[in-house]
Each structure stands twice: as C-alpha cells, then as structure tokens.
Amino acid sequence: MALVNGVLKLLAKSQAIEAPAIKVGGPFASLDPQRGMQDRFEIFLVEKMGLGKSLEALHVQLGKPEEHAPLKLLRKKELTAVVGLVALLAVSKSVPLALFGMFIGFNFPDASLKGQVRKRQKAILQGFPAMVDLAALTIESGLDYMAAFAKIVSVAPKKTAVELELEKTINEVELGYTRPDALRHFADRTGLQEVRSFVGLIIQSDELGTSLVGLLRSFSADLRFRRLTQAEQLAAQASTKMLFPIMIFIFPTVFLLMLSPMIMNLVTGGMPF
C-alpha cells in the first residue's frame, strides 16, 4: 500500500512538472490557459496555427491602430466565424456549407483590412519620390539624414502618410532605438519593397561612409521611371478593360437608337413587300 501511494505521489509530481502554464508574449501576453477554454483555443491559434505573426504583421502595416490590435483582430475573426457558421446553418441546414461559412467568416476581417493596407501603401507611394528628393536636397545642404527627415516633417504644411511614418521613425530614435532599427521599423510598417530598398540604401551608406546624396537622386529617378512605366502599362490595358462594358452597355444602346425608326415604321406601316 505504501508503495502504491509513493507511485501516485511521483505521478502527481511529474504531471505538475510536465504541464506548466503556457504563456505567450507580445500583444498576446494577456492570454492565460488557466483562465478558460477561450484563452486555450486562442493560444492554439496563435502558437500552433501560426496566426500570431500574420496578425502582428497586419497590425504593423495598418500603422498600429489601437482598434485593430492583434488580439482584438483575432477575436473579431472568431466572432465573424461564429456568425458565418450560425447564419449558413440556419439558412441551409447543411453542416458542410455551414463549415464553409465559418471559414469565410474567419478570413473576412483579414480581407477587409488588407484593402485598407493597400490603400495606405498607395498613399505612401504617392508622396515617396518627392520625399526622397527633399531628403537629397536637405542632406546636400549639410544635414545628416535623420535631421533631414525631421526638417521635412517640421516644414510640411499638411503631413502626408509618408511624413507621418517618418515622424514615427524620428520618435523611435528619440526614445532610444538605434537609427538602423528605427529605419527597419519604418520599412516594416509600410510593407513596401520601395521603402525597404530606400532603408537599405541609407543603412549601407551609413555603414560604409559613402555619399548619400547621389544615391538618393538616382533612387528617386528610378522611382519616377518605374511609376511612368506602370502608368504606361495601365494605359495600354485600358482599351482591353473597356471592351467588355462597351459591348454590354454602349453597343446595344447605339443599335437601339439606329434601328428604332426602322422598327417603328415596320410596326405602323407594315412590311414593305
């Protein structure tokens, strides 16, 4: 009997050692598996399903708004998944269709927010070549690149999306981040390859001690050339894209206007033979 009790005590101790409280860090640090089933399920989604990194990246590219924090976004996805499941189950009474509705509902917030990310990236790209030109001009006058960014932000009558991101970069440097880290955060927040190339150019020039003005001017000219090429491509595609609406909406109207007098004459006067 004493031997059995000893074995039971050892088993209890081993279970206590093998089942520690799992904690996740970052924006999901408030999740605690001891709190309930919902937290355990969310930890499973974040850690095992790999949703944590994608939600954090989406939050960063949105500009880190408080209303779209990663944990809030995860719970919105759970809510829309439940709504999709219940709605399609009530309408169709089909379990496979309801599961499909749950899948659609779970991914719906991501699709909506990715549209906002693309809109924000487009706004950043619109002012980006001009910002690079201003940075080259200001650096050429004798300032270093971080002081040039601060000057651009301070004299702007109305801060554009790219200037707001520069202001965040300057604030990070003032809070103690190194300049390369703050610039990399700037690139991560935009999610744009053009900004990543710009940041890499500055960091490389800073490390090697090369002149930055000529590099920025060449980079700005390359940006404008690529924008011009993209505009030409869109203009070339416009005729093809317009063909379908012309055939559906314009041609029937033109034919109706051309043939309506003939049709009226046939209706009122009869056949000509």
N, C-alpha and C positions, 0 to 999 in steps of 0.2 A: 504493500500500500504506500509506503514511504517512497519507494522507487517510482510509482505512478505519479505521485504528487510532484516529485522532483522533475520528472519529464514534462509534466504540464507547466510547471513554472518556467522551464527552459524554453518551451514553445511560446509561451506568452511573451517572454523577453525578446525572443528572436522576431516575433511579429511586430513588437514595438520598435525594434531597430530597423526592420525592413520596410516599414510603412511610415516614413516621415511625412510631415506636412509639406506638400509641394507648393512652392511659391514661384510666381513669375514676376519678372522685373519690368521696368519701363512703364508705359502707360497702362499696363495690365497688372500693376503691383497690388491693386486693391482686391484682386481675386484670391479667394481662400477656399481650398477644397473642404475645409472643415465646416464651412458656413452652410452649404446645401448643395442640392443636385445641380442647380443652375450654374453655380461657380465651377463645379467639377466639369460640367459639359463645356463651358466656355474655355476652361484651361485646356481641355482636349482639343477644341477647335484651334486655339492659339498655338499650342505646342506641337501636337501630333499632326494636325492637318496643315500646319504652316501658314495660317491666316494672319498671324501676328505681324510678320514682316510686310506683307502686302498692305495691310490696313495702316501700318505706320508710314509706309511709302506714300500711300494715297493721301494721308493726312498732311504729310510734309509738302507734297505737290499742290495741295489746296491752299497752302500758306499758313498751316497750323491754326485753323479757326477752332474756337472752343466748342462750337455746336457740332463739329464733326470729329471730335476726339476719337481715337481708335476704339476704346471700349464702348462709347456711345454708338459708334457706327456698327460695331459687332452686334449690339443689342437691337439696333434698327433692322439689321439683316435677319435676326432671329424673329422679330415681330412680323416683318413682311413675309417671311417663310411660313409662319403660322397662319397669317391671313390668307395667303395663296392656297395653302392646304385646305383650310376650312371652307373657303369660298368654292373651290372646284369640287370638293367632296359634297357640299350641299347642292350644287347645281347638277353635277354629272352622276353622282353616286358611284363613281369609278375610282378605286384605290390607285391604280397606275396613273390616271390623269391627275388625281389629287397630289401624288408624289411629284409629278412633273410641275404642277403649280407651286409646290413648296420649293422646288429647285429654282424656278423662275423668280419667285418672291425673294429667295435668299440672295440672288445675284442682282436684283433690281436696284438697290441703293448704289452698288458699285457702278452700274451702267450710267445712272443719273449723275453721279459725282465725277465720273471720267469725262462727261461732257463739259462740266464746269472746269476741269483741269485743262482740257483742250482750249477752251475759251480764254482761260488765264494765260496759257502759254502763247496763244496768238497775240494777246495784248502785250506780253513781254517782248515778243519778237518785233512788234511794230516799232517800238522805241529803242530797240537794242542797237542797231547800226549808228543812230545818232548819238547814243550814249558813248559808244566806242570812239567816235570821232571827237566828242567833247573831252573824253578821258585823254586821248592822244594830245590834243591841243593844250590841256591843262598840265599834263606831265612835261610837255615841251617847254612850258613857261618856268619850270623849275621845281614843281611839287612832286612828291612821291605819289604812287598810285592810290594809296589809301586817303591821303589828303586831297587828291584829285576827286575821288569819289565823294568825299564829304563836301567839297566845293560844288560839285554838280547837284547834289541833293539840296544844299542850302540855297542855291540861287534859282531853283526850279519854281516857276510861278504856281504850277499845279503838278503834284507828284504823280508820275505815271507808274505803271506796275513794276517796271524795271527799277525805277528810282526808289520805290518802296522796298524792294528787295535789297538794294544797295544800302539803304538806311538800316535794315536789319543786320546786314553784314558789319557795318560800322559799329553798331551797338554791341554785337558779339565781341568784337576786338576790344571795345572799352570795358566789357565785362571780364576780360582775361583770356579769351581764346587767342590762339596764335593766328597770324594772318592766313597761312595756308589752310588751316582748319576752317576758319570763317569763310574763306572763298569756296572751299569744297561744300560747305553747308549751303552756300548761295547756289551752287550748281545743283545740289540735291533738291532744293526747294523748287527749282524751275523744272527739272527733269528734261531739259533741252540739251541736245548734243552741241549746239552752237555755244551755249553758255559753258558747257564743260570744256570745249576747246579754248574758249577765252580764258577760263580759270587756269587751265593747264599752261597756257602761254605765259600768263603772269607769274605763276609759281616757278616755271622753268627759267624765265628771265631773271627772277629774283635770286634763284639759287646760283645761276651761272654768272650773274652780274652783267648781262648783255643789255644793250639799249632796248627800251620797250616801245619807244615812240614809233619807229619804223615798222616794228612787228604789228602794232595796233592799227596803223594806217593800212598795211597790207591786208590784215584780217578784216577791217571794215570794208575795203574794196571787194574782197572775196564775198562777204556777206551780201553786199548790194548786187553783185553779179549773180549770185545764186537766187536772190529774190527776183531779179529780172528774168532769169531763165525759168523760174517757176511760174511767173506771170505769163510768159510766152506759152508755156505748156498748157496752162489753164485756158488761155485764149484759143489755142488750137483745138482743145477738147470741147469748146463751147458750141461749135456748129453741130458736132455729133450729139451732144446732150440736148440741143434744141430740136433735133429732128423728130423725136417721139411726141413732145407736146404740140409741135406744128401739125403733125399728121392727125392727132386726136382732136385738137381744138380749132386750128386755123383752116385747114383744108375743107372740112365739112361745112364750115360757115361760108367760105368762098363759093363752094359748089352750090350751096343752097341759094345764095344771092344770085348766082348766074343762071340757075335753072328754074327759079321760082316764076319768072314771067312766062316761060315756055309751058310750065306745068299749069299755070292759071289759064292760059289760052286753050290748052287741051281740055281742061275741065269745063270751061264755059262754052267754047265753040265746037267741041268735038274733034274727032280725028280729021286731019287734012285730006284724007283719001277715003 
